[in-house]
């Protein structure tokens, strides 16, 4: 993952405590300030190059949407709780944070920030459900994957509760990752800190460098059923 981990550790606890979320449309707000000079400007340019190389899809024009997507392929066979079957090689959608659109974090984010983050994430899934129906690049995917990067078992448990809130579920345990994957993750940990410093520096104080990773899943049918219906209710 070349962008911030899907759910920041403190945001998971804060947003989950904010109560049920609805398909609310947050007010359009300014994006994060564009720091064009020095090292932060270089990181922004490198981030843009990496996104182009990986084929990141910006599926929503709304500044309330805080997710991007990329189509990749499943590495394992698995079956989800709703009966959806994912076979090795099937097209899937990986979701990534849209760094410039994340709400800015203070050194001590509170309930208001967590509630806004949760509502924007719901809105992002609503937009993704609409894009899956409309965008041929996304239409053939069988499932959506969120790769979490977290610090410690306590944060892992909080993130699982947070993910369950959005109807995502854990995948199968596959054992420790191979050495190339561990080296990739170590380099990515450094890159994620640099991205956080560039796009959301207020959250650096509570962030740990070394992260563990786990995949969470939702089938395309389940995501569309849940979030497309919320879009319809909002229009009504």
N, C-alpha and C positions, 0 to 999 in steps of 0.2 A: 504494500500500500504506500503510495507516495504522498498522501495527505494525512491530516490528523486522524487519529483513531476514531472510530465511529462514535463512541460514547465516552467523553472525558470522565475520569473516575469520580470527581466530586459532583459533576453534573448528573451522573446516574443517581446518586443518592438524593440530590436536591430536587430534580425533576420528578422522580418517582414519588416523592412525598407531596407533590402538588395536587394530587387527586386526578381523576379521570380527565383525559383531554378530549376535545372535540375538533371537528374539522373547521376550526376558526381561521379566518384570514387575518394574519397580523398586519399592522400598518406598515407601509413601505418605509424603510429607514435607510439612512446613508450606509454605504458599504464601508468596510474597514479602510482607514486612511491609507492611501497609496504612498508608501515610503519609497521614493524612487532612487535615492542615492545610497552609496556605500554598499556594505555587505548585504543589507536587507533588500536593496534593489536587485543585486545579483541573485539572491535566493528566489525572488519573485520570477526573474527571467528563467532560471533553471527549472523552477516548478512548471512554468508554462511549456518549456521544451519537453519535459518528462510527460506532461499530460498529452501533448501532441503525439509523442512516440507511443504511448500506451493506448491511444485511441479513446481518451476520456470523452464521454458524451454529456453535454450540457443540455439536459432535456426540458428545462423550464426557464423561461425568461423572467419569472417573478423573483425579486430580490428577497422574498420570504422563503424561497426554496433553498435549503442549505445542503443539498445532496447533488453530486454528480454520479455518473454511472459508466461502467465499462463492461463490454461483453467479453467473457472469457469461457473456459471449458472446465467442467467438473473433473477433479482428479481421482474421485472415488465413487463407488456405487453406494447408494443409500436410499432409504425409504422414510418419508416424513410422516408425521402423525395423522395428516389428513388423507393418507394413502398415495400421495404423489411419489413417483419413483424417479430417482435421478440416477442415470447411468454414466459411467466414466466416458468423458468426451462430449456429453450433452452441453449445449450452450447455456450459460447462466449469466446473471447480472451481478457484478460486484458493485456495491455502493461505497462512495467516498464522500467525505466532507468537502463542501465548497468553502474553502478557507475564507475568502473575502466576504462571504455572506453570514458567517457565524456571528451571533451576538457577542459583543466584546465582554470579557470577563474581568471583574475587579480582582484584587488580591484576596477578597473574601466573598465569593459569589453567594447570594442568598436565594430565598424562595422565589422572588420575582424573576430573577435571571433563570432559575431552573424551570419555572412554569413557562416562560417565553420560549426557552430552548425546546421543551417538550412539544409545545404547540406548533412551533416552526417545523419540527421533525414530522409531526403528523401531516402538516400541510405538504411537506416534501414527499411523503409517501402517497398522498392523494394525487399530486402532480405526476409521480412516477407511474401510478396505476393508469392515469390517462395517457401518458406517453407510450406505455406498453401497447395499448390499443392502436395508437396513431402512428408510431414511429417504426418503420420496417426494420431498423437496426436492432430493436429491442423485442420485436414481436415473437421471435422463435425461441426465446429463452424459456426454460422450464422452471426456473427457481431464481430467487434472489438471495445473495449471500452478503453478510456483514462480517468482516474480519475484525474482531475486537483486539485492542492492545491495552492491557491493564497491568496494574502493579499489585501483586499479592492476592491471597485467597479472599480476603474481605472485599476487595474491589471486584473480584470475579463474581462473588455471590450477589453483590449489588447490581452488577451489570446483567446478570441472568434475570433478576427480578425486573429490571428495566426493560430488557428485551422481551420478556414474557408479556409485558404491558402492551407491546406492539405486535404480538402474535408471532414473534420469532422463536425458534427452538434450537437447542444445541445439536450438533452433529455427533457422529460416532467417534469414540476415542481411537486414534490411529497410532499411538505411541509417540516417543520423542522424535522430533524432526531430524532429518539427515543433516550432516555437517554443512553442505552448501546452503541449506535453508537457514541454519542457525547463524551463519556468517552474514547472509542477506538480512536477517532480522536485526543483527547487531548494528549493521550499517544504517538500516532504516530507523533504528532508535535515535541515532544521532541526527538524521535528517528530520525526523518528526519534531525534535526539540528545536532545530533551526526554523522549521515552519511555524511552530508555536511562538517563538521569539519574534518572528516577522509579522505574523497575522494577528496574534492574540496574546501579547506579552503579559497581560494581567494574570494569566493562569500559570505562569512559569513557577511561581513560588511553591505551589502545591504539587508540581509535576515531578515524577521520578524518571530518571533516565532509562533504566532497564525495564522493559515491558515483556509480559507474556502474551501469547496470542491464542485466540480460539475463534472458530467459525460459528456463526449463527445463521439459520436458514428460514425461509418462508417460501412456499410454492407460489408460482405465478398466479394460479387460480385463487389461492387464499388471499393473496395481497390484493388482487383486483376485486374480489368479492367484498372484502372489508372496506377498502379505501375508495373504490369507485362509487360505492353506495353512499359514503359520506359526502362525496362531491355532489351527488344528485340531491341529497337532503339539503345541502347548503344552498343550491340553486333554488330549491323550493322555498 
